[in-house]
Amino acid sequence: MNTHRTAHRIVTRAATAAALATALGLGAVHTATASAPSAAPVLAPFTDTDPDPDGGWHQDGLALNAADNKKVDAFVARARRAERSITPQIRAAARLSHADLIGFDQRLKSPDSLKRKVATSMRESPGQTVDASLGKINDAVRFTLQWPAGRYSQGVDSAAGLLSSWGNDSTRWSNTWNRTAGYKAVNSAWRAPRSHQLFEVQFHTPQSKAAQLETHKLYEEQRLPGTPLERVRELQEQQNAIFAAVPVPPGAQRLTAPARHLPAPDPARHLPAPAPVPVG
């Protein structure tokens, strides 16, 4: 049975719009930390935490020159503006699919984290431009939705279907529940319809999220330039052992991205051409 099609038959375009409006007026979505207000709070302006006299950026053995650093700052500013229209939809999808919204306060990747990611990408691919590196980033704006294992698959189907029906285009769907080793979850990327901002939504269970948090420092060390190959392997083995203990929710291995919804055809395009007006 195609659960995506079933969900879209039940939730019509008009009903979905009404549900979104209703959800935004119902109050806070349950989060793992303090309750968040129904509207996203205004975020303080970001500042470069490690400014360089020449306008560049240096940290952990990585570097960006002044011009590239300026481009990343502009990218961060665009992401922050786009987040204001993306967050209400995520909060509504969480409420309607009965998900916990995890780590809501970290929904924007920090400038330093983005710069590390860009600098690492350029270092690993000599000759790659900063624009090409930024084009690969889909998690400058990111969210995590979480359900208990017994409700996980149904919750993912519901939330992803809602995001798709609201015009967000699914650009990436990585389901790693069927892996024999390593990270376990569904990581998805979407393109917002108006701003065209890419954003990430991770779908977790409490156990998979806990494993992700436990392995985060191991992953960061593994990615640092200069980490010896033997240490890289050791860090990966530690991560594999942690994720191996995460139970796989029923049906999680079969979760797929929602079908892309093309806009309805314009009836005016099929009208016959007007008859020529007689002259004289």
N, C-alpha and C positions, 0 to 999 in steps of 0.2 A: 504493500500500500504506500502510495506517495504522500507522505504527511505534509509536504510543502503545498501540494495542490489542494489537499483537503483544507489546510489552514486558510488558503487564499479564497476558497469557495465560501468558507464560513464568514471570513472577515472581508466584506466588500470594501471598495474604496471609500464610500461614504461612511460606513460604520467605523472604519479605521481612523478616518479623520476625526470623527466624533469621539472615539476612544482616546485619541491623543489629546484632544482638547480637555476631555474629562480628567485624564490622568494628571495633566499639568496643574489642574485646580484642586486635586485631592490632598495635597500635602507632601510630606517628605517620603522618599524611598528609603527603605531600611538599608543602612550601611554597616560595615564592620566597625566603624569608629563612631564619632558623634553624629547625631542626626543632621542631615543637610537640609537647608531650606528648600522650598519648592522651586525657587529660581536660583540659578547658579550665582554664587557670590562674585563680586568684582575682584579680580586678582590684582595684586600690586604690580607696578611696572618692574620688569626684570632688569637686573644689572649684571654685567660681566664680573664674575667673582674673582677672576684672576687677570685683570687688565694688564696689558703690556705697553711700555712707553711708545713702541712703534705702531701700536694699533693691532698687533697680532695677538695670538693666543698660544700659550705653552702649558702643558700639564702632562704628568705621567710619561714623559718621554715623547709626547706627541706635540705637533705644532701646526698652526695655520698662519699664513701671512696676513697682513692687514686687509688686503682686498677680499680674500676668502673668508676671513673672520667677519667682515662687514656683511657679506652675502648670507652667512649663517644667521647673523643677528636679524636680518630682514626676514628670513624664513621663519624664525621664531616669532617675530611680531605678527606675521600673517596667520600663523597657526593659532596664536592667542585670540585673534579677532574671530577666526572661524569657529573656535571652540564654543563661543557664546550661543551659536545657533545649533550646534551638534548636541551639546549637553542635554537640552530639554527632551530631545528624541530618545536619547539613551536612558534618561530617567523614566520616561513613559514606557519604553520597552521593558525595563526592569520591573516596573510596577505591574504591568499587564501580564508578564510571564512569571511573576512571583519569584523574582531573583533578588539576591542581595547584591548591592552595588559596592564592590570592594575597592578600597584605596582611592576613593573619589578625590581626595585632596591631591593626589599625585597624577591627575588626569593630563597634565602638561609635562612633557619631558623637559628637564632643566636645560638651559643653554649649554652648560658645561658637558652634560651627557650627550647632547646632540653634537657638540664640537668634537668630543672624543670619538663618536661614531663616524663622523665625516672624515676626521684625520686618519683614523684607522683604515677606513675604506680606501682613501687615497694612497696610503702607505702600502697597502696590500696590492693595489693595482696601479703601478707607476704610470703616469701619463693621464690618469683619470682626472677630469676637472671637478671642481667643487659643485658645479651645477649638476653633473651626472651623479655625484655622490648624494646630493640632496634629493634628486629624483627617485632614489631607491628607498628613501625613508618614509615609512607609513605609520610610524608610532609617535610622531611629535605630539599628537593628541591621542590618548589611549584610555581605555576603560576595561574593567573586569567585572563580568557578571558571574554569579555563583549560585549553584543549586545543590541540595543533597543528592547523593548518587541515584536514589530512586526516582527523582524527578528531573534529573539532568538532561536526558535526551529530549524529552518533551519540552523542557524549558528552552534549550538551544534552538530547536525547531521553531518555537513560537517567537522568540526574540529576533532571530535572524529573518524570519518571514515578515515581521513587523517592520524592521529596518529597511528591507527590500521594498515593501509596499509603500513606504514613505519616500521612495525615490532615491535611496542610497544604492549606489552600484557596487556590488561585491567584486573586488579586484583580486582578492587572495583568500584562499581557504586551506588552512593546514591542519588536518586532523591527524594527530600523532598517537591516538589511543591504541592503534594497532602495532605500534613499534614494540620491538622486543627489548629495547634499551633506550635510556634517555628520557627527555622531556615528554610529559603526557598532558594533553589538553587539546582544545580547538582554538587556534589563533586565526582570526579573520581580519581582513583589511577592507575598507569601504571608501568610496569617494562620495562626498556630500554633494547634493544636486546643485546648490546655488554657489557656494564658495569653491567647489571642486577640491576642497581640502581632503587629503587622505587621512584616515584615522583608523586605529586598531581597536578591536574588541576581542578580548580573551574570554573564553567560556571555560569555567573551572568548577570542580567540586571542592569542598573544604580540604580534602586530602591532597589533591593535586596542587592547590594553591599553597598549602603549607610546604609541600616539597619544593615548589618554585622559590619560595622565600628562603628555605634552608639552603638551597644550592646557589643562590644569587652571588654570594661572595666567591664561591668556587668558580663560577662562570666568568666573573669579572677578572679574576686572577688568570684564568686560562686564556683570556683574550688580550692580556697586556703584552705589548711588544717585549721581546727578550725573555719571556717565560721559557725555560728549557723544555725541550720536547718530552723528556722523561716526566717532568712535572706536569705537562699538559695531559699526558696519558693518565697519570695518577689522579688528577682532578676529574677527568672524565669518568674514570672508574668509580670514584666517590659519588658523582652525580647519578650514574647508572644505578648504583645500589639504593640510593634514596628513592628514585622514581620507580624502581622495581617493586617497592612496597605499597604503591598506590593502587587501590582497587579500580578496575575498569567498570564504569557504570553500564547497566544493561542497554544495549543498542548504540553505545557511543561510537563504536568502530564503524558504523554505517552512516554516520551523520555527514551530509553533504551540503554544499552551498545552495541557497535558494536560487531558483531559476530567475534569469534576468527578465525584468518586465519592460517590454518595449512600449513606447507611448502609443495610445490609441490612434488609429488613422484619422485624419481630418476629413470629415464627410464632404467638405467643400471641394476637395480635390477630385471628387468623382462626379461632380455636376457636369452636365454637358455644356460645351461652349455655347455662348449666346449666338443666336442666328444673326447674320449680317443685316444691317438696316438698309432697306432699299434706298437708292439715291434718286431724287427727282420725282 
